[in-house]
Amino acid sequence: MYKVDLPVDQSIEKAVERRRSAETARKARIFNTRVRVMGVALDVLNQQVQEKKHRQNMEQRQDKAFDKLRQYHDNILLQQDTEERERRAAVHADLVKHWVTQQHVEDSSDAGLKCGLKGASMITIPESELGPASMQVFQGEGIREEQTKREQIKKTERDLRVQKEDKARRLMGNKHREMLVSRELMHQDARGVQEAALEEECKKALRMALDNYNRALAAEQAEKLREQHRREERENRAEMWHTLTSDMMTECAEAAGTTHRVLTDRWKGMSPEQLSTIHREREAQRHERQRQRDAEKMQDAAWDLQLLKLSREAEDEETKAAELRRQKRIQMDQHNVQLAREQQTHQEFLNQKLYTNKPTKNYFNQFNTSSR
């Protein structure tokens, strides 16, 4: 026998190990309560987080690029504005310099006219080469210039004089209107003073008439009071005379019974017959009242007896109902005791005879051992 060291095939072992790893990962995923119940996909969540971070980074880079572009455009605009101001300043400086150096009054085409015909001799071009457009001074021009100036001065003076006269007329008209207004105001003030004086006289006359009327009313009221006092005095005297001569002062007994009612100021007392009648009526009323009281006492006693009878019957009914409830409660307690005994006997049967083979821990560990 020759011993040959052949290479061991590891593919089977690798396949078994791979299946074991997959089974372990499957168990971890299936028996993980958080993943199974809540349905959390960690890979998807991580991918979403990465996408959100990538999106935020892209937005930040885009914002930075936009900021740089805006800053670049702002700098370009500022530079263009500065260059435009410098260009305008240079153009203005060149223009001023050109005005100073090139555009003199003596060099203008009408310098001969502006400088008192001094520039006419400065023309160096031959006269034969000059045309109608080169004419600067014409015949008849400036002949009546002094007279025209004097007339203009006179016209200006006339215009000024007319303006002064117009202004003076306006001032006079304003003064005249002010004088008329002040005169109208004076008339109004005088009229107001006259009206105030008339009103004051009317008020004075009215107060005097009112005072006369009040004095007349006071005199009439005083006369009425004196007349009233005289009438009251006559009435008091008549009443005093009537009182002194009346039956009350003369103590006349017959006067008390002359009417249908008793005159207390003239009554002298009751007669024996009247007193005996009153005593008889009072005694009859007392007997009637006593009889009514006896009848009320008898009625109250009958009511009390009836109420006592009803209360005793109610107590008997209540006692019977309480006894009946006690009997029912005793029967219910006995029935409950019987039920408790039967339940205890059934529980002892279940614990001691029916369920004698209790499962051990190994019985429960055999479940959920595989993901298949």
C-alpha positions as CSV (number, residue, x, y, z in Angstrom):
1,M,0.0,0.0,0.0
2,Y,1.3,3.3,-0.9
3,K,0.4,6.4,1.1
4,V,-0.6,9.2,-1.3
5,D,-1.3,12.7,0.1
6,L,-4.1,13.9,-2.0
7,P,-5.5,17.5,-1.7
8,V,-8.6,17.7,0.4
9,D,-11.6,19.2,-1.4
10,Q,-12.6,22.3,0.6
11,S,-15.6,23.2,-1.6
12,I,-18.1,21.1,0.3
13,E,-16.9,22.6,3.6
14,K,-17.1,26.1,2.2
15,A,-20.6,25.5,0.9
16,V,-21.7,24.2,4.3
17,E,-20.1,27.2,6.0
18,R,-21.7,29.5,3.6
19,R,-25.1,28.0,4.1
20,R,-24.6,28.2,7.9
21,S,-23.7,31.9,7.7
22,A,-26.7,32.6,5.5
23,E,-29.0,30.7,7.9
24,T,-27.5,32.6,10.9
25,A,-28.1,36.0,9.1
26,R,-31.6,34.8,8.2
27,K,-32.4,33.9,11.8
28,A,-31.0,37.3,13.0
29,R,-33.2,39.1,10.5
30,I,-36.4,37.0,11.2
31,F,-36.1,36.8,15.0
32,N,-35.2,40.5,15.4
33,T,-38.4,42.0,16.8
34,R,-37.5,45.6,15.6
35,V,-36.9,44.5,12.0
36,R,-39.8,42.1,11.9
37,V,-42.5,44.2,13.6
38,M,-41.5,47.8,12.5
39,G,-40.2,46.8,9.1
40,V,-37.0,48.9,9.4
41,A,-34.7,48.4,6.3
42,L,-31.3,49.6,7.6
43,D,-29.7,49.4,4.2
44,V,-32.4,51.6,2.6
45,L,-32.2,54.1,5.5
46,N,-28.4,54.3,5.2
47,Q,-28.8,54.8,1.4
48,Q,-31.4,57.6,2.0
49,V,-29.0,59.3,4.5
50,Q,-26.1,59.1,2.1
51,E,-28.4,60.6,-0.7
52,K,-29.5,63.4,1.6
53,K,-25.9,64.2,2.6
54,H,-24.9,64.2,-1.1
55,R,-27.8,66.4,-2.0
56,Q,-26.9,68.9,0.8
57,N,-23.3,68.9,-0.3
58,M,-24.3,69.6,-3.9
59,E,-26.7,72.4,-2.8
60,Q,-23.9,74.0,-0.7
61,R,-21.4,73.8,-3.6
62,Q,-24.0,75.3,-5.9
63,D,-24.8,78.1,-3.5
64,K,-21.0,78.9,-3.1
65,A,-20.7,78.9,-6.9
66,F,-23.6,81.3,-7.2
67,D,-22.1,83.5,-4.5
68,K,-18.8,83.6,-6.4
69,L,-20.6,84.4,-9.7
70,R,-22.6,87.2,-8.1
71,Q,-19.4,88.7,-6.5
72,Y,-17.6,88.5,-9.9
73,H,-20.5,90.3,-11.6
74,D,-20.6,92.9,-8.9
75,N,-16.9,93.6,-9.3
76,I,-17.3,93.8,-13.1
77,L,-20.1,96.3,-12.7
78,L,-18.1,98.4,-10.2
79,Q,-15.1,98.3,-12.5
80,Q,-17.2,99.4,-15.5
81,D,-18.8,102.2,-13.5
82,T,-15.4,103.4,-12.5
83,E,-14.1,103.3,-16.0
84,E,-17.1,105.1,-17.3
85,R,-16.7,107.9,-14.8
86,E,-13.0,108.2,-15.6
87,R,-13.7,108.2,-19.4
88,R,-16.3,111.0,-19.0
89,A,-13.9,113.0,-16.8
90,A,-11.2,112.6,-19.5
91,V,-13.6,113.7,-22.3
92,H,-14.7,116.7,-20.3
93,A,-11.1,117.7,-19.6
94,D,-10.2,117.3,-23.3
95,L,-13.2,119.4,-24.3
96,V,-12.3,122.2,-21.8
97,K,-8.8,122.1,-23.1
98,H,-10.0,122.3,-26.7
99,W,-12.2,125.3,-25.8
100,V,-9.3,127.1,-24.1
101,T,-6.7,126.4,-26.8
102,Q,-8.6,126.2,-30.1
103,Q,-11.9,128.2,-29.8
104,H,-10.9,131.9,-29.4
105,V,-13.2,134.7,-30.1
106,E,-10.7,136.2,-32.6
107,D,-10.6,132.9,-34.6
108,S,-14.4,132.7,-35.1
109,S,-16.0,133.4,-38.5
110,D,-17.8,136.5,-37.2
111,A,-14.8,137.9,-35.3
112,G,-14.9,141.0,-37.4
113,L,-18.4,141.8,-36.3
114,K,-17.8,141.0,-32.6
115,C,-14.5,142.8,-32.4
116,G,-15.6,146.0,-34.1
117,L,-14.7,145.1,-37.7
118,K,-11.1,144.5,-36.6
119,G,-11.1,141.0,-38.0
120,A,-12.1,142.0,-41.5
121,S,-8.5,142.8,-42.3
122,M,-7.3,139.5,-41.0
123,I,-8.7,137.6,-44.0
124,T,-5.7,136.4,-46.2
125,I,-7.8,134.8,-48.9
126,P,-7.9,136.7,-52.2
127,E,-11.1,138.6,-52.8
128,S,-11.6,137.0,-56.2
129,E,-11.9,133.6,-54.5
130,L,-14.5,134.7,-52.0
131,G,-18.2,134.1,-52.7
132,P,-21.5,135.5,-51.3
133,A,-21.3,133.2,-48.4
134,S,-18.0,134.8,-47.3
135,M,-19.7,138.2,-46.8
136,Q,-19.5,139.5,-43.2
137,V,-20.4,143.2,-43.5
138,F,-23.1,144.5,-45.8
139,Q,-23.8,147.9,-47.1
140,G,-26.2,150.0,-45.0
141,E,-25.6,147.9,-41.9
142,G,-24.9,149.9,-38.8
143,I,-25.8,153.3,-40.3
144,R,-28.5,154.2,-37.7
145,E,-27.2,152.1,-34.9
146,E,-26.8,155.1,-32.4
147,Q,-30.3,156.4,-33.2
148,T,-31.7,152.9,-32.8
149,K,-30.0,152.6,-29.4
150,R,-31.5,156.0,-28.3
151,E,-34.9,154.9,-29.4
152,Q,-34.6,151.6,-27.5
153,I,-33.5,153.6,-24.4
154,K,-36.5,155.9,-24.8
155,K,-38.8,152.9,-25.3
156,T,-37.4,151.3,-22.2
157,E,-37.9,154.5,-20.2
158,R,-41.5,154.8,-21.5
159,D,-42.1,151.2,-20.5
160,L,-40.7,151.8,-17.1
161,R,-42.8,155.0,-16.7
162,V,-45.9,153.1,-17.8
163,Q,-45.1,150.3,-15.3
164,K,-44.6,152.9,-12.5
165,E,-47.9,154.7,-13.3
166,D,-49.7,151.3,-13.4
167,K,-48.1,150.4,-10.1
168,A,-49.1,153.8,-8.7
169,R,-52.7,153.4,-10.0
170,R,-52.8,149.9,-8.4
171,L,-51.5,151.3,-5.1
172,M,-54.1,154.1,-5.2
173,G,-56.9,151.6,-6.0
174,N,-55.8,149.4,-3.1
175,K,-55.7,152.4,-0.8
176,H,-59.1,153.5,-2.0
177,R,-60.5,150.0,-1.4
178,E,-58.9,149.8,2.0
179,M,-60.4,153.2,2.8
180,L,-63.9,152.0,1.7
181,V,-63.5,148.9,3.7
182,S,-62.4,150.8,6.8
183,R,-65.3,153.2,6.3
184,E,-67.7,150.3,5.9
185,L,-66.3,148.8,9.1
186,M,-66.8,152.1,10.9
187,H,-70.4,152.3,9.7
188,Q,-70.9,148.7,10.9
189,D,-69.3,149.5,14.3
190,A,-71.5,152.6,14.6
191,R,-74.6,150.6,13.6
192,G,-73.6,147.9,16.1
193,V,-73.2,150.5,18.9
194,Q,-76.6,152.0,18.1
195,E,-78.2,148.5,18.0
196,A,-76.6,147.7,21.4
197,A,-77.9,151.0,22.8
198,L,-81.4,150.2,21.5
199,E,-81.2,146.7,22.8
200,E,-80.1,148.0,26.2
201,E,-83.0,150.5,26.3
202,C,-85.4,147.7,25.4
203,K,-84.0,145.5,28.1
204,K,-84.3,148.4,30.6
205,A,-87.9,149.0,29.6
206,L,-88.6,145.3,29.9
207,R,-87.1,145.1,33.3
208,M,-89.1,148.1,34.5
209,A,-92.3,146.5,33.1
210,L,-91.4,143.2,34.8
211,D,-90.8,145.0,38.1
212,N,-94.2,146.8,37.9
213,Y,-95.8,143.5,37.1
214,N,-94.1,141.8,40.0
215,R,-95.1,144.6,42.4
216,A,-98.7,144.3,41.2
217,L,-98.6,140.5,41.7
218,A,-97.1,141.0,45.2
219,A,-99.9,143.5,46.1
220,E,-102.5,141.1,44.8
221,Q,-101.0,138.2,46.7
222,A,-100.8,140.3,49.9
223,E,-104.5,141.2,49.5
224,K,-105.4,137.5,48.9
225,L,-103.5,136.6,52.1
226,R,-105.3,139.2,54.1
227,E,-108.6,138.1,52.8
228,Q,-107.8,134.5,53.6
229,H,-106.8,135.4,57.1
230,R,-110.0,137.3,57.6
231,R,-112.0,134.3,56.3
232,E,-110.1,131.8,58.5
233,E,-110.7,134.1,61.5
234,R,-114.5,134.2,60.8
235,E,-114.6,130.4,60.4
236,N,-112.6,129.8,63.6
237,R,-114.9,132.1,65.6
238,A,-118.0,130.3,64.1
239,E,-116.5,126.9,65.0
240,M,-115.7,128.1,68.6
241,W,-119.3,129.3,69.0
242,H,-120.7,126.0,67.6
243,T,-118.5,124.0,70.0
244,L,-119.5,126.0,73.0
245,T,-123.2,125.6,72.2
246,S,-123.0,121.9,71.1
247,D,-124.5,118.9,72.9
248,M,-120.9,117.7,73.9
249,M,-120.3,120.7,76.0
250,T,-123.9,120.7,77.4
251,E,-123.7,116.9,78.1
252,C,-127.0,116.0,76.5
253,A,-127.5,112.2,76.7
254,E,-130.4,112.0,74.2
255,A,-128.1,113.2,71.4
256,A,-126.1,110.0,71.5
257,G,-129.0,107.8,70.3
258,T,-130.4,110.0,67.6
259,T,-128.5,108.3,64.7
260,H,-127.8,104.7,63.6
261,R,-124.4,104.7,65.2
262,V,-123.0,105.6,68.6
263,L,-121.6,109.0,69.0
264,T,-118.6,108.5,71.3
265,D,-118.3,112.2,72.2
266,R,-121.9,112.1,73.5
267,W,-122.3,108.6,74.9
268,K,-122.7,108.3,78.6
269,G,-122.6,104.5,79.1
270,M,-124.7,101.3,78.5
271,S,-128.0,100.4,80.1
272,P,-128.4,97.2,82.2
273,E,-130.5,95.5,79.5
274,Q,-127.7,96.1,77.0
275,L,-125.1,94.7,79.4
276,S,-127.1,91.5,80.0
277,T,-127.6,90.9,76.3
278,I,-123.9,91.2,75.7
279,H,-123.1,88.8,78.5
280,R,-125.6,86.2,77.1
281,E,-124.1,86.4,73.6
282,R,-120.6,86.1,75.1
283,E,-121.5,83.0,77.0
284,A,-123.1,81.4,73.9
285,Q,-120.0,82.1,71.9
286,R,-117.8,80.6,74.6
287,H,-119.9,77.3,74.6
288,E,-119.8,77.2,70.8
289,R,-116.0,77.6,70.8
290,Q,-115.6,74.8,73.5
291,R,-117.7,72.5,71.4
292,Q,-115.6,73.1,68.3
293,R,-112.4,72.4,70.3
294,D,-113.8,69.1,71.6
295,A,-114.7,68.1,68.1
296,E,-111.2,69.0,66.8
297,K,-109.6,66.9,69.6
298,M,-111.7,63.9,68.8
299,Q,-110.8,64.2,65.1
300,D,-107.1,64.5,65.9
301,A,-107.3,61.4,68.2
302,A,-109.0,59.4,65.3
303,W,-106.3,60.5,62.9
304,D,-103.5,59.6,65.4
305,L,-105.0,56.2,65.8
306,Q,-105.2,55.6,62.1
307,L,-101.6,56.7,61.6
308,L,-100.5,54.4,64.4
309,K,-102.3,51.5,62.8
310,L,-100.7,52.2,59.4
311,S,-97.2,52.5,60.9
312,R,-97.6,49.2,62.7
313,E,-98.7,47.5,59.5
314,A,-95.7,49.0,57.6
315,E,-93.3,47.8,60.3
316,D,-94.8,44.3,60.0
317,E,-94.3,44.4,56.2
318,E,-90.7,45.5,56.6
319,T,-90.0,42.8,59.2
320,K,-91.4,40.1,56.8
321,A,-89.4,41.5,53.9
322,A,-86.2,41.5,56.0
323,E,-86.8,37.9,57.0
324,L,-87.4,36.9,53.4
325,R,-84.1,38.6,52.4
326,R,-82.2,36.8,55.1
327,Q,-83.6,33.4,54.1
328,K,-82.6,34.1,50.4
329,R,-79.1,35.2,51.5
330,I,-78.7,32.0,53.6
331,Q,-79.7,29.9,50.6
332,M,-77.4,31.8,48.3
333,D,-74.5,31.3,50.7
334,Q,-75.1,27.6,50.9
335,H,-75.3,27.4,47.1
336,N,-72.0,29.3,46.8
337,V,-70.3,26.9,49.4
338,Q,-71.5,23.9,47.3
339,L,-70.1,25.5,44.1
340,A,-66.8,26.2,45.8
341,R,-66.5,22.6,47.0
342,E,-67.3,21.3,43.5
343,Q,-64.7,23.6,41.9
344,Q,-62.1,22.6,44.4
345,T,-62.8,18.9,43.8
346,H,-62.5,19.5,40.0
347,Q,-59.3,21.4,40.4
348,E,-57.8,18.6,42.5
349,F,-58.8,16.1,39.8
350,L,-57.1,18.2,37.2
351,N,-53.9,18.7,39.2
352,Q,-53.5,15.3,40.7
353,K,-54.9,12.9,38.1
354,L,-55.3,14.5,34.6
355,Y,-52.3,16.9,34.3
356,T,-49.6,14.7,35.9
357,N,-47.0,15.0,33.0
358,K,-45.7,18.6,33.2
359,P,-43.6,19.9,30.2
360,T,-39.9,20.7,31.0
361,K,-37.8,23.5,29.6
362,N,-36.4,21.3,26.8
363,Y,-40.0,20.9,25.5
364,F,-40.2,24.7,24.9
365,N,-36.7,25.0,23.5
366,Q,-37.4,22.7,20.6
367,F,-39.5,25.4,18.9
368,N,-38.2,28.3,16.7
369,T,-34.8,26.7,16.3
370,S,-34.8,27.0,12.5
371,S,-36.0,29.7,10.1
372,R,-37.7,27.2,7.7
